[in-house]
Amino acid sequence: MISQEEIYQAEQELARYNELMSQEILSQEEYEFCKAWDAEEAKNLFHNFWNNTYLNLNVYSEVEKEKHDLRKEMGI
């Protein structure tokens, strides 16, 4: 039988996983945590070799990036 502590721990890990998977950029440690939790979903995390981070393709929006870049170029 599963103890209350084990249930609490699993709930905390699930909450962390959901929080991380809503972020656009993850660290190596965060990627490893998410991969351990759901390896299939981790396939949507693109590794940026130049800074060793992971881009969450489920969250990332090229449109938003282009808007941001345009505002930056315009000095807004």
N, CA, C and O atoms as a Tripos MOL2 file, in Angstrom:
@<TRIPOS>MOLECULE
protein
  304   303    76     0     0
PROTEIN
NO_CHARGES

@<TRIPOS>ATOM
      1 N           0.8320   -1.1790    0.0000 N.3       1 MET1
      2 CA          0.0000    0.0000    0.0000 C.3       1 MET1
      3 C           0.8840    1.2530    0.0000 C.2       1 MET1
      4 O           1.9410    1.2830    0.6290 O.2       1 MET1
      5 N           0.4360    2.2620   -0.7050 N.am      2 ILE2
      6 CA          1.1880    3.5050   -0.8140 C.3       2 ILE2
      7 C           0.8900    4.3870    0.4010 C.2       2 ILE2
      8 O          -0.2600    4.5660    0.8000 O.2       2 ILE2
      9 N           1.9610    4.9260    0.9690 N.am      3 SER3
     10 CA          1.7930    5.7700    2.1490 C.3       3 SER3
     11 C           1.3840    7.1820    1.7330 C.2       3 SER3
     12 O           1.5090    7.5660    0.5700 O.2       3 SER3
     13 N           0.9010    7.9320    2.6960 N.am      4 GLN4
     14 CA          0.5240    9.3250    2.4580 C.3       4 GLN4
     15 C           1.7380   10.1440    2.0130 C.2       4 GLN4
     16 O           1.6230   11.0340    1.1700 O.2       4 GLN4
     17 N           2.8850    9.8360    2.5820 N.am      5 GLU5
     18 CA          4.1150   10.5500    2.2290 C.3       5 GLU5
     19 C           4.4910   10.2960    0.7610 C.2       5 GLU5
     20 O           4.9090   11.2150    0.0570 O.2       5 GLU5
     21 N           4.3420    9.0590    0.3130 N.am      6 GLU6
     22 CA          4.6430    8.7330   -1.0850 C.3       6 GLU6
     23 C           3.6720    9.4290   -2.0430 C.2       6 GLU6
     24 O           4.0660    9.8870   -3.1150 O.2       6 GLU6
     25 N           2.4250    9.5020   -1.6510 N.am      7 ILE7
     26 CA          1.4240   10.1990   -2.4650 C.3       7 ILE7
     27 C           1.7640   11.6800   -2.5340 C.2       7 ILE7
     28 O           1.7160   12.2830   -3.6060 O.2       7 ILE7
     29 N           2.1090   12.2670   -1.3900 N.am      8 TYR8
     30 CA          2.4750   13.6750   -1.3430 C.3       8 TYR8
     31 C           3.6920   13.9390   -2.2280 C.2       8 TYR8
     32 O           3.7140   14.9100   -2.9850 O.2       8 TYR8
     33 N           4.7020   13.0780   -2.1330 N.am      9 GLN9
     34 CA          5.9190   13.2260   -2.9340 C.3       9 GLN9
     35 C           5.5940   13.1450   -4.4280 C.2       9 GLN9
     36 O           6.1120   13.9350   -5.2160 O.2       9 GLN9
     37 N           4.7540   12.2120   -4.8130 N.am     10 ALA10
     38 CA          4.3720   12.0700   -6.2200 C.3      10 ALA10
     39 C           3.6040   13.2960   -6.7100 C.2      10 ALA10
     40 O           3.7970   13.7500   -7.8380 O.2      10 ALA10
     41 N           2.7400   13.8210   -5.8620 N.am     11 GLU11
     42 CA          1.9950   15.0370   -6.2250 C.3      11 GLU11
     43 C           2.9260   16.2260   -6.4020 C.2      11 GLU11
     44 O           2.7380   17.0410   -7.3050 O.2      11 GLU11
     45 N           3.9370   16.3250   -5.5310 N.am     12 GLN12
     46 CA          4.9120   17.4150   -5.6400 C.3      12 GLN12
     47 C           5.7370   17.2960   -6.9180 C.2      12 GLN12
     48 O           6.0070   18.2970   -7.5800 O.2      12 GLN12
     49 N           6.1330   16.0840   -7.2610 N.am     13 GLU13
     50 CA          6.8850   15.8620   -8.4900 C.3      13 GLU13
     51 C           6.0400   16.1640   -9.7230 C.2      13 GLU13
     52 O           6.5350   16.7480  -10.6880 O.2      13 GLU13
     53 N           4.7760   15.7730   -9.6970 N.am     14 LEU14
     54 CA          3.8850   16.0660  -10.8180 C.3      14 LEU14
     55 C           3.6940   17.5700  -10.9760 C.2      14 LEU14
     56 O           3.6910   18.0850  -12.0940 O.2      14 LEU14
     57 N           3.5380   18.2700   -9.8630 N.am     15 ALA15
     58 CA          3.3850   19.7230   -9.9200 C.3      15 ALA15
     59 C           4.6440   20.3640  -10.5020 C.2      15 ALA15
     60 O           4.5510   21.2850  -11.3140 O.2      15 ALA15
     61 N           5.8120   19.8870  -10.0970 N.am     16 ARG16
     62 CA          7.0680   20.4190  -10.6420 C.3      16 ARG16
     63 C           7.1630   20.1210  -12.1310 C.2      16 ARG16
     64 O           7.5400   20.9910  -12.9160 O.2      16 ARG16
     65 N           6.8230   18.8990  -12.5250 N.am     17 TYR17
     66 CA          6.8560   18.5230  -13.9370 C.3      17 TYR17
     67 C           5.9360   19.4380  -14.7510 C.2      17 TYR17
     68 O           6.3430   19.9530  -15.7930 O.2      17 TYR17
     69 N           4.7240   19.6400  -14.2930 N.am     18 ASN18
     70 CA          3.7770   20.4980  -15.0180 C.3      18 ASN18
     71 C           4.2790   21.9320  -15.1060 C.2      18 ASN18
     72 O           4.1180   22.5850  -16.1370 O.2      18 ASN18
     73 N           4.8820   22.4220  -14.0370 N.am     19 GLU19
     74 CA          5.4340   23.7750  -14.0410 C.3      19 GLU19
     75 C           6.5780   23.8850  -15.0490 C.2      19 GLU19
     76 O           6.6340   24.8330  -15.8330 O.2      19 GLU19
     77 N           7.4790   22.9180  -15.0220 N.am     20 LEU20
     78 CA          8.6180   22.9460  -15.9430 C.3      20 LEU20
     79 C           8.1630   22.8460  -17.3960 C.2      20 LEU20
     80 O           8.7150   23.5170  -18.2680 O.2      20 LEU20
     81 N           7.1650   22.0150  -17.6570 N.am     21 MET21
     82 CA          6.7180   21.8250  -19.0320 C.3      21 MET21
     83 C           5.8950   23.0040  -19.5440 C.2      21 MET21
     84 O           5.4850   23.0140  -20.7040 O.2      21 MET21
     85 N           5.6520   23.9900  -18.6960 N.am     22 SER22
     86 CA          4.9900   25.2080  -19.1510 C.3      22 SER22
     87 C           6.0080   26.3150  -19.4240 C.2      22 SER22
     88 O           5.6450   27.4010  -19.8750 O.2      22 SER22
     89 N           7.2770   26.0340  -19.1480 N.am     23 GLN23
     90 CA          8.3410   27.0050  -19.3890 C.3      23 GLN23
     91 C           8.8920   26.8380  -20.7980 C.2      23 GLN23
     92 O           8.8540   25.7510  -21.3730 O.2      23 GLN23
     93 N           9.4000   27.9290  -21.3370 N.am     24 GLU24
     94 CA          9.9590   27.8980  -22.6940 C.3      24 GLU24
     95 C          11.3680   27.3050  -22.7160 C.2      24 GLU24
     96 O          11.7170   26.5670  -23.6370 O.2      24 GLU24
     97 N          12.1740   27.6260  -21.7070 N.am     25 ILE25
     98 CA         13.5630   27.1690  -21.6790 C.3      25 ILE25
     99 C          13.8260   26.4150  -20.3870 C.2      25 ILE25
    100 O          13.4600   26.8630  -19.3010 O.2      25 ILE25
    101 N          14.4700   25.2580  -20.5250 N.am     26 LEU26
    102 CA         14.7960   24.4230  -19.3770 C.3      26 LEU26
    103 C          16.2960   24.1960  -19.2960 C.2      26 LEU26
    104 O          16.9840   24.1690  -20.3160 O.2      26 LEU26
    105 N          16.7950   24.0340  -18.0860 N.am     27 SER27
    106 CA         18.2040   23.7050  -17.8690 C.3      27 SER27
    107 C          18.4100   22.2080  -18.0980 C.2      27 SER27
    108 O          17.4530   21.4620  -18.3070 O.2      27 SER27
    109 N          19.6540   21.7890  -18.0560 N.am     28 GLN28
    110 CA         19.9770   20.3640  -18.2090 C.3      28 GLN28
    111 C          19.3070   19.5480  -17.0990 C.2      28 GLN28
    112 O          18.7280   18.4940  -17.3590 O.2      28 GLN28
    113 N          19.3910   20.0410  -15.8690 N.am     29 GLU29
    114 CA         18.8030   19.3170  -14.7280 C.3      29 GLU29
    115 C          17.2840   19.2230  -14.8720 C.2      29 GLU29
    116 O          16.6910   18.1810  -14.5940 O.2      29 GLU29
    117 N          16.6650   20.3100  -15.3050 N.am     30 GLU30
    118 CA         15.2130   20.3110  -15.4930 C.3      30 GLU30
    119 C          14.8100   19.3580  -16.6120 C.2      30 GLU30
    120 O          13.8040   18.6560  -16.5140 O.2      30 GLU30
    121 N          15.6040   19.3430  -17.6700 N.am     31 TYR31
    122 CA         15.3520   18.4010  -18.7700 C.3      31 TYR31
    123 C          15.4190   16.9560  -18.2780 C.2      31 TYR31
    124 O          14.5440   16.1470  -18.5850 O.2      31 TYR31
    125 N          16.4590   16.6400  -17.5160 N.am     32 GLU32
    126 CA         16.6170   15.2740  -17.0010 C.3      32 GLU32
    127 C          15.4280   14.8780  -16.1290 C.2      32 GLU32
    128 O          14.9470   13.7470  -16.2060 O.2      32 GLU32
    129 N          14.9580   15.8060  -15.3020 N.am     33 PHE33
    130 CA         13.7890   15.5290  -14.4580 C.3      33 PHE33
    131 C          12.5720   15.2270  -15.3200 C.2      33 PHE33
    132 O          11.8630   14.2480  -15.0830 O.2      33 PHE33
    133 N          12.3310   16.0670  -16.3190 N.am     34 CYS34
    134 CA         11.1600   15.8770  -17.1890 C.3      34 CYS34
    135 C          11.2760   14.5980  -18.0050 C.2      34 CYS34
    136 O          10.2850   13.8940  -18.2040 O.2      34 CYS34
    137 N          12.4650   14.2970  -18.4730 N.am     35 LYS35
    138 CA         12.6840   13.0700  -19.2430 C.3      35 LYS35
    139 C          12.4130   11.8380  -18.3820 C.2      35 LYS35
    140 O          11.8280   10.8620  -18.8530 O.2      35 LYS35
    141 N          12.8350   11.8850  -17.1310 N.am     36 ALA36
    142 CA         12.5860   10.7600  -16.2230 C.3      36 ALA36
    143 C          11.0940   10.6040  -15.9500 C.2      36 ALA36
    144 O          10.6060    9.4870  -15.7780 O.2      36 ALA36
    145 N          10.3740   11.7130  -15.9090 N.am     37 TRP37
    146 CA          8.9410   11.6780  -15.6310 C.3      37 TRP37
    147 C           8.1520   11.1990  -16.8540 C.2      37 TRP37
    148 O           7.2310   10.3920  -16.7240 O.2      37 TRP37
    149 N           8.5170   11.7010  -18.0490 N.am     38 ASP38
    150 CA          7.7960   11.3430  -19.2790 C.3      38 ASP38
    151 C           8.7510   11.4560  -20.4720 C.2      38 ASP38
    152 O           8.8760   12.5230  -21.0740 O.2      38 ASP38
    153 N           9.4140   10.3610  -20.8030 N.am     39 ALA39
    154 CA         10.4140   10.3520  -21.8740 C.3      39 ALA39
    155 C           9.8090   10.7010  -23.2300 C.2      39 ALA39
    156 O          10.4680   11.3290  -24.0590 O.2      39 ALA39
    157 N           8.5760   10.3040  -23.4600 N.am     40 GLU40
    158 CA          7.9300   10.5950  -24.7500 C.3      40 GLU40
    159 C           7.7240   12.1000  -24.9300 C.2      40 GLU40
    160 O           7.9840   12.6390  -26.0060 O.2      40 GLU40
    161 N           7.2650   12.7650  -23.8970 N.am     41 GLU41
    162 CA          7.0390   14.2110  -23.9630 C.3      41 GLU41
    163 C           8.3620   14.9750  -24.0550 C.2      41 GLU41
    164 O           8.4120   16.0590  -24.6380 O.2      41 GLU41
    165 N           9.4180   14.4240  -23.4900 N.am     42 ALA42
    166 CA         10.7320   15.0770  -23.5280 C.3      42 ALA42
    167 C          11.2810   15.1620  -24.9450 C.2      42 ALA42
    168 O          12.2220   15.9150  -25.1970 O.2      42 ALA42
    169 N          10.7150   14.4100  -25.8660 N.am     43 LYS43
    170 CA         11.1460   14.4910  -27.2670 C.3      43 LYS43
    171 C          10.8170   15.8510  -27.8730 C.2      43 LYS43
    172 O          11.3650   16.2110  -28.9150 O.2      43 LYS43
    173 N           9.9320   16.6050  -27.2350 N.am     44 ASN44
    174 CA          9.5670   17.9350  -27.7130 C.3      44 ASN44
    175 C          10.4590   19.0260  -27.1310 C.2      44 ASN44
    176 O          10.1570   20.2120  -27.2600 O.2      44 ASN44
    177 N          11.5480   18.6310  -26.4960 N.am     45 LEU45
    178 CA         12.5010   19.5830  -25.9470 C.3      45 LEU45
    179 C          13.7500   19.5730  -26.8210 C.2      45 LEU45
    180 O          14.4560   18.5680  -26.9030 O.2      45 LEU45
    181 N          14.0120   20.7010  -27.4690 N.am     46 PHE46
    182 CA         15.1190   20.8240  -28.4030 C.3      46 PHE46
    183 C          16.3720   21.2980  -27.6730 C.2      46 PHE46
    184 O          16.3420   22.3160  -26.9820 O.2      46 PHE46
    185 N          17.4690   20.5630  -27.8240 N.am     47 HIS47
    186 CA         18.7110   20.8890  -27.1360 C.3      47 HIS47
    187 C          19.4690   21.9800  -27.8790 C.2      47 HIS47
    188 O          19.8010   21.8240  -29.0550 O.2      47 HIS47
    189 N          19.7430   23.0900  -27.1870 N.am     48 ASN48
    190 CA         20.5970   24.1600  -27.7070 C.3      48 ASN48
    191 C          22.0180   23.8530  -27.2510 C.2      48 ASN48
    192 O          22.3580   24.0560  -26.0860 O.2      48 ASN48
    193 N          22.8390   23.3670  -28.1630 N.am     49 PHE49
    194 CA         24.2000   22.9710  -27.8030 C.3      49 PHE49
    195 C          25.0590   24.1470  -27.3600 C.2      49 PHE49
    196 O          25.9380   23.9860  -26.5130 O.2      49 PHE49
    197 N          24.8190   25.3130  -27.9160 N.am     50 TRP50
    198 CA         25.6800   26.4680  -27.6390 C.3      50 TRP50
    199 C          25.5680   26.9630  -26.1950 C.2      50 TRP50
    200 O          26.5140   27.5560  -25.6750 O.2      50 TRP50
    201 N          24.4280   26.7300  -25.5400 N.am     51 ASN51
    202 CA         24.3240   27.1440  -24.1330 C.3      51 ASN51
    203 C          23.7960   26.0270  -23.2200 C.2      51 ASN51
    204 O          23.4920   26.2610  -22.0510 O.2      51 ASN51
    205 N          23.6930   24.8230  -23.7690 N.am     52 ASN52
    206 CA         23.2840   23.6340  -23.0180 C.3      52 ASN52
    207 C          21.9550   23.8170  -22.2900 C.2      52 ASN52
    208 O          21.8080   23.4290  -21.1310 O.2      52 ASN52
    209 N          20.9900   24.4140  -22.9910 N.am     53 THR53
    210 CA         19.6280   24.5120  -22.4800 C.3      53 THR53
    211 C          18.7040   23.7710  -23.4320 C.2      53 THR53
    212 O          19.1220   23.3230  -24.5000 O.2      53 THR53
    213 N          17.4560   23.6490  -23.0360 N.am     54 TYR54
    214 CA         16.4660   22.9500  -23.8470 C.3      54 TYR54
    215 C          15.2890   23.8700  -24.1230 C.2      54 TYR54
    216 O          14.7420   24.4880  -23.2090 O.2      54 TYR54
    217 N          14.9070   23.9540  -25.3850 N.am     55 LEU55
    218 CA         13.7860   24.7760  -25.8100 C.3      55 LEU55
    219 C          12.5520   23.8870  -25.8800 C.2      55 LEU55
    220 O          12.5470   22.8780  -26.5850 O.2      55 LEU55
    221 N          11.5090   24.2600  -25.1520 N.am     56 ASN56
    222 CA         10.2730   23.4940  -25.1220 C.3      56 ASN56
    223 C           9.4380   23.8750  -26.3440 C.2      56 ASN56
    224 O           8.8470   24.9540  -26.3890 O.2      56 ASN56
    225 N           9.3960   22.9930  -27.3210 N.am     57 LEU57
    226 CA          8.6970   23.2810  -28.5700 C.3      57 LEU57
    227 C           7.1830   23.3120  -28.3930 C.2      57 LEU57
    228 O           6.4780   23.8180  -29.2660 O.2      57 LEU57
    229 N           6.6740   22.7890  -27.2990 N.am     58 ASN58
    230 CA          5.2380   22.8670  -27.0210 C.3      58 ASN58
    231 C           4.8270   24.2720  -26.5980 C.2      58 ASN58
    232 O           3.6630   24.6510  -26.7300 O.2      58 ASN58
    233 N           5.7840   25.0420  -26.0890 N.am     59 VAL59
    234 CA          5.4990   26.3690  -25.5570 C.3      59 VAL59
    235 C           6.0400   27.4650  -26.4670 C.2      59 VAL59
    236 O           5.4280   28.5230  -26.6160 O.2      59 VAL59
    237 N           7.1810   27.2000  -27.0670 N.am     60 TYR60
    238 CA          7.8680   28.1960  -27.8900 C.3      60 TYR60
    239 C           6.9960   28.6360  -29.0610 C.2      60 TYR60
    240 O           6.3440   27.8150  -29.7060 O.2      60 TYR60
    241 N           6.9910   29.9210  -29.3230 N.am     61 SER61
    242 CA          6.2230   30.4700  -30.4310 C.3      61 SER61
    243 C           7.1330   31.3360  -31.2850 C.2      61 SER61
    244 O           7.6690   32.3340  -30.8040 O.2      61 SER61
    245 N           7.3090   30.9750  -32.5210 N.am     62 GLU62
    246 CA          8.1280   31.7650  -33.4420 C.3      62 GLU62
    247 C           7.5010   33.1380  -33.6560 C.2      62 GLU62
    248 O           8.2120   34.1300  -33.8170 O.2      62 GLU62
    249 N           6.1790   33.1950  -33.6570 N.am     63 VAL63
    250 CA          5.4870   34.4680  -33.8450 C.3      63 VAL63
    251 C           5.8270   35.4180  -32.7020 C.2      63 VAL63
    252 O           6.1500   36.5830  -32.9340 O.2      63 VAL63
    253 N           5.7550   34.9230  -31.4750 N.am     64 GLU64
    254 CA          6.0890   35.7540  -30.3230 C.3      64 GLU64
    255 C           7.5500   36.1890  -30.3670 C.2      64 GLU64
    256 O           7.8670   37.3290  -30.0290 O.2      64 GLU64
    257 N           8.4390   35.2910  -30.7800 N.am     65 LYS65
    258 CA          9.8510   35.6380  -30.8740 C.3      65 LYS65
    259 C          10.0610   36.7420  -31.9000 C.2      65 LYS65
    260 O          10.8110   37.6850  -31.6490 O.2      65 LYS65
    261 N           9.4140   36.6370  -33.0440 N.am     66 GLU66
    262 CA          9.5630   37.6570  -34.0830 C.3      66 GLU66
    263 C           9.0090   39.0060  -33.6210 C.2      66 GLU66
    264 O           9.5960   40.0490  -33.9110 O.2      66 GLU66
    265 N           7.8900   38.9900  -32.9090 N.am     67 LYS67
    266 CA          7.3420   40.2300  -32.3570 C.3      67 LYS67
    267 C           8.3280   40.8580  -31.3730 C.2      67 LYS67
    268 O           8.5670   42.0650  -31.3980 O.2      67 LYS67
    269 N           8.8880   40.0280  -30.5180 N.am     68 HIS68
    270 CA          9.8690   40.4940  -29.5390 C.3      68 HIS68
    271 C          11.0900   41.0810  -30.2490 C.2      68 HIS68
    272 O          11.5490   42.1670  -29.8970 O.2      68 HIS68
    273 N          11.6170   40.3640  -31.2470 N.am     69 ASP69
    274 CA         12.7830   40.8430  -31.9750 C.3      69 ASP69
    275 C          12.4960   42.1630  -32.6860 C.2      69 ASP69
    276 O          13.3480   43.0510  -32.7050 O.2      69 ASP69
    277 N          11.3070   42.2990  -33.2690 N.am     70 LEU70
    278 CA         10.9430   43.5250  -33.9530 C.3      70 LEU70
    279 C          10.8640   44.6970  -32.9720 C.2      70 LEU70
    280 O          11.3580   45.7870  -33.2620 O.2      70 LEU70
    281 N          10.2420   44.4720  -31.8120 N.am     71 ARG71
    282 CA         10.1630   45.5280  -30.8000 C.3      71 ARG71
    283 C          11.5550   45.9290  -30.3410 C.2      71 ARG71
    284 O          11.8350   47.1090  -30.1310 O.2      71 ARG71
    285 N          12.4280   44.9370  -30.1870 N.am     72 LYS72
    286 CA         13.8020   45.1950  -29.7690 C.3      72 LYS72
    287 C          14.5270   46.0450  -30.8200 C.2      72 LYS72
    288 O          15.2210   47.0020  -30.4780 O.2      72 LYS72
    289 N          14.3640   45.6940  -32.0850 N.am     73 GLU73
    290 CA         15.0040   46.4390  -33.1730 C.3      73 GLU73
    291 C          14.4760   47.8590  -33.2750 C.2      73 GLU73
    292 O          15.2120   48.7760  -33.6380 O.2      73 GLU73
    293 N          13.1990   48.0400  -32.9540 N.am     74 MET74
    294 CA         12.5810   49.3560  -33.0280 C.3      74 MET74
    295 C          12.8580   50.1880  -31.7830 C.2      74 MET74
    296 O          12.5300   51.3740  -31.7300 O.2      74 MET74
    297 N          13.4680   49.5530  -30.7770 N.am     75 GLY75
    298 CA         13.7790   50.2630  -29.5470 C.3      75 GLY75
    299 C          12.6020   50.4510  -28.6240 C.2      75 GLY75
    300 O          12.5890   51.3660  -27.8000 O.2      75 GLY75
    301 N          11.6200   49.5950  -28.7560 N.am     76 ILE76
    302 CA         10.4080   49.6890  -27.9180 C.3      76 ILE76
    303 C          10.5850   48.8200  -26.6890 C.2      76 ILE76
    304 O           9.6890   48.7490  -25.8480 O.2      76 ILE76
@<TRIPOS>BOND
     1     1     2 1
     2     2     3 1
     3     3     4 2
     4     3     5 am
     5     5     6 1
     6     6     7 1
     7     7     8 2
     8     7     9 am
     9     9    10 1
    10    10    11 1
    11    11    12 2
    12    11    13 am
    13    13    14 1
    14    14    15 1
    15    15    16 2
    16    15    17 am
    17    17    18 1
    18    18    19 1
    19    19    20 2
    20    19    21 am
    21    21    22 1
    22    22    23 1
    23    23    24 2
    24    23    25 am
    25    25    26 1
    26    26    27 1
    27    27    28 2
    28    27    29 am
    29    29    30 1
    30    30    31 1
    31    31    32 2
    32    31    33 am
    33    33    34 1
    34    34    35 1
    35    35    36 2
    36    35    37 am
    37    37    38 1
    38    38    39 1
    39    39    40 2
    40    39    41 am
    41    41    42 1
    42    42    43 1
    43    43    44 2
    44    43    45 am
    45    45    46 1
    46    46    47 1
    47    47    48 2
    48    47    49 am
    49    49    50 1
    50    50    51 1
    51    51    52 2
    52    51    53 am
    53    53    54 1
    54    54    55 1
    55    55    56 2
    56    55    57 am
    57    57    58 1
    58    58    59 1
    59    59    60 2
    60    59    61 am
    61    61    62 1
    62    62    63 1
    63    63    64 2
    64    63    65 am
    65    65    66 1
    66    66    67 1
    67    67    68 2
    68    67    69 am
    69    69    70 1
    70    70    71 1
    71    71    72 2
    72    71    73 am
    73    73    74 1
    74    74    75 1
    75    75    76 2
    76    75    77 am
    77    77    78 1
    78    78    79 1
    79    79    80 2
    80    79    81 am
    81    81    82 1
    82    82    83 1
    83    83    84 2
    84    83    85 am
    85    85    86 1
    86    86    87 1
    87    87    88 2
    88    87    89 am
    89    89    90 1
    90    90    91 1
    91    91    92 2
    92    91    93 am
    93    93    94 1
    94    94    95 1
    95    95    96 2
    96    95    97 am
    97    97    98 1
    98    98    99 1
    99    99   100 2
   100    99   101 am
   101   101   102 1
   102   102   103 1
   103   103   104 2
   104   103   105 am
   105   105   106 1
   106   106   107 1
   107   107   108 2
   108   107   109 am
   109   109   110 1
   110   110   111 1
   111   111   112 2
   112   111   113 am
   113   113   114 1
   114   114   115 1
   115   115   116 2
   116   115   117 am
   117   117   118 1
   118   118   119 1
   119   119   120 2
   120   119   121 am
   121   121   122 1
   122   122   123 1
   123   123   124 2
   124   123   125 am
   125   125   126 1
   126   126   127 1
   127   127   128 2
   128   127   129 am
   129   129   130 1
   130   130   131 1
   131   131   132 2
   132   131   133 am
   133   133   134 1
   134   134   135 1
   135   135   136 2
   136   135   137 am
   137   137   138 1
   138   138   139 1
   139   139   140 2
   140   139   141 am
   141   141   142 1
   142   142   143 1
   143   143   144 2
   144   143   145 am
   145   145   146 1
   146   146   147 1
   147   147   148 2
   148   147   149 am
   149   149   150 1
   150   150   151 1
   151   151   152 2
   152   151   153 am
   153   153   154 1
   154   154   155 1
   155   155   156 2
   156   155   157 am
   157   157   158 1
   158   158   159 1
   159   159   160 2
   160   159   161 am
   161   161   162 1
   162   162   163 1
   163   163   164 2
   164   163   165 am
   165   165   166 1
   166   166   167 1
   167   167   168 2
   168   167   169 am
   169   169   170 1
   170   170   171 1
   171   171   172 2
   172   171   173 am
   173   173   174 1
   174   174   175 1
   175   175   176 2
   176   175   177 am
   177   177   178 1
   178   178   179 1
   179   179   180 2
   180   179   181 am
   181   181   182 1
   182   182   183 1
   183   183   184 2
   184   183   185 am
   185   185   186 1
   186   186   187 1
   187   187   188 2
   188   187   189 am
   189   189   190 1
   190   190   191 1
   191   191   192 2
   192   191   193 am
   193   193   194 1
   194   194   195 1
   195   195   196 2
   196   195   197 am
   197   197   198 1
   198   198   199 1
   199   199   200 2
   200   199   201 am
   201   201   202 1
   202   202   203 1
   203   203   204 2
   204   203   205 am
   205   205   206 1
   206   206   207 1
   207   207   208 2
   208   207   209 am
   209   209   210 1
   210   210   211 1
   211   211   212 2
   212   211   213 am
   213   213   214 1
   214   214   215 1
   215   215   216 2
   216   215   217 am
   217   217   218 1
   218   218   219 1
   219   219   220 2
   220   219   221 am
   221   221   222 1
   222   222   223 1
   223   223   224 2
   224   223   225 am
   225   225   226 1
   226   226   227 1
   227   227   228 2
   228   227   229 am
   229   229   230 1
   230   230   231 1
   231   231   232 2
   232   231   233 am
   233   233   234 1
   234   234   235 1
   235   235   236 2
   236   235   237 am
   237   237   238 1
   238   238   239 1
   239   239   240 2
   240   239   241 am
   241   241   242 1
   242   242   243 1
   243   243   244 2
   244   243   245 am
   245   245   246 1
   246   246   247 1
   247   247   248 2
   248   247   249 am
   249   249   250 1
   250   250   251 1
   251   251   252 2
   252   251   253 am
   253   253   254 1
   254   254   255 1
   255   255   256 2
   256   255   257 am
   257   257   258 1
   258   258   259 1
   259   259   260 2
   260   259   261 am
   261   261   262 1
   262   262   263 1
   263   263   264 2
   264   263   265 am
   265   265   266 1
   266   266   267 1
   267   267   268 2
   268   267   269 am
   269   269   270 1
   270   270   271 1
   271   271   272 2
   272   271   273 am
   273   273   274 1
   274   274   275 1
   275   275   276 2
   276   275   277 am
   277   277   278 1
   278   278   279 1
   279   279   280 2
   280   279   281 am
   281   281   282 1
   282   282   283 1
   283   283   284 2
   284   283   285 am
   285   285   286 1
   286   286   287 1
   287   287   288 2
   288   287   289 am
   289   289   290 1
   290   290   291 1
   291   291   292 2
   292   291   293 am
   293   293   294 1
   294   294   295 1
   295   295   296 2
   296   295   297 am
   297   297   298 1
   298   298   299 1
   299   299   300 2
   300   299   301 am
   301   301   302 1
   302   302   303 1
   303   303   304 2
@<TRIPOS>SUBSTRUCTURE
     1 MET1         2 RESIDUE 1 A MET
     2 ILE2         6 RESIDUE 1 A ILE
     3 SER3        10 RESIDUE 1 A SER
     4 GLN4        14 RESIDUE 1 A GLN
     5 GLU5        18 RESIDUE 1 A GLU
     6 GLU6        22 RESIDUE 1 A GLU
     7 ILE7        26 RESIDUE 1 A ILE
     8 TYR8        30 RESIDUE 1 A TYR
     9 GLN9        34 RESIDUE 1 A GLN
    10 ALA10       38 RESIDUE 1 A ALA
    11 GLU11       42 RESIDUE 1 A GLU
    12 GLN12       46 RESIDUE 1 A GLN
    13 GLU13       50 RESIDUE 1 A GLU
    14 LEU14       54 RESIDUE 1 A LEU
    15 ALA15       58 RESIDUE 1 A ALA
    16 ARG16       62 RESIDUE 1 A ARG
    17 TYR17       66 RESIDUE 1 A TYR
    18 ASN18       70 RESIDUE 1 A ASN
    19 GLU19       74 RESIDUE 1 A GLU
    20 LEU20       78 RESIDUE 1 A LEU
    21 MET21       82 RESIDUE 1 A MET
    22 SER22       86 RESIDUE 1 A SER
    23 GLN23       90 RESIDUE 1 A GLN
    24 GLU24       94 RESIDUE 1 A GLU
    25 ILE25       98 RESIDUE 1 A ILE
    26 LEU26      102 RESIDUE 1 A LEU
    27 SER27      106 RESIDUE 1 A SER
    28 GLN28      110 RESIDUE 1 A GLN
    29 GLU29      114 RESIDUE 1 A GLU
    30 GLU30      118 RESIDUE 1 A GLU
    31 TYR31      122 RESIDUE 1 A TYR
    32 GLU32      126 RESIDUE 1 A GLU
    33 PHE33      130 RESIDUE 1 A PHE
    34 CYS34      134 RESIDUE 1 A CYS
    35 LYS35      138 RESIDUE 1 A LYS
    36 ALA36      142 RESIDUE 1 A ALA
    37 TRP37      146 RESIDUE 1 A TRP
    38 ASP38      150 RESIDUE 1 A ASP
    39 ALA39      154 RESIDUE 1 A ALA
    40 GLU40      158 RESIDUE 1 A GLU
    41 GLU41      162 RESIDUE 1 A GLU
    42 ALA42      166 RESIDUE 1 A ALA
    43 LYS43      170 RESIDUE 1 A LYS
    44 ASN44      174 RESIDUE 1 A ASN
    45 LEU45      178 RESIDUE 1 A LEU
    46 PHE46      182 RESIDUE 1 A PHE
    47 HIS47      186 RESIDUE 1 A HIS
    48 ASN48      190 RESIDUE 1 A ASN
    49 PHE49      194 RESIDUE 1 A PHE
    50 TRP50      198 RESIDUE 1 A TRP
    51 ASN51      202 RESIDUE 1 A ASN
    52 ASN52      206 RESIDUE 1 A ASN
    53 THR53      210 RESIDUE 1 A THR
    54 TYR54      214 RESIDUE 1 A TYR
    55 LEU55      218 RESIDUE 1 A LEU
    56 ASN56      222 RESIDUE 1 A ASN
    57 LEU57      226 RESIDUE 1 A LEU
    58 ASN58      230 RESIDUE 1 A ASN
    59 VAL59      234 RESIDUE 1 A VAL
    60 TYR60      238 RESIDUE 1 A TYR
    61 SER61      242 RESIDUE 1 A SER
    62 GLU62      246 RESIDUE 1 A GLU
    63 VAL63      250 RESIDUE 1 A VAL
    64 GLU64      254 RESIDUE 1 A GLU
    65 LYS65      258 RESIDUE 1 A LYS
    66 GLU66      262 RESIDUE 1 A GLU
    67 LYS67      266 RESIDUE 1 A LYS
    68 HIS68      270 RESIDUE 1 A HIS
    69 ASP69      274 RESIDUE 1 A ASP
    70 LEU70      278 RESIDUE 1 A LEU
    71 ARG71      282 RESIDUE 1 A ARG
    72 LYS72      286 RESIDUE 1 A LYS
    73 GLU73      290 RESIDUE 1 A GLU
    74 MET74      294 RESIDUE 1 A MET
    75 GLY75      298 RESIDUE 1 A GLY
    76 ILE76      302 RESIDUE 1 A ILE
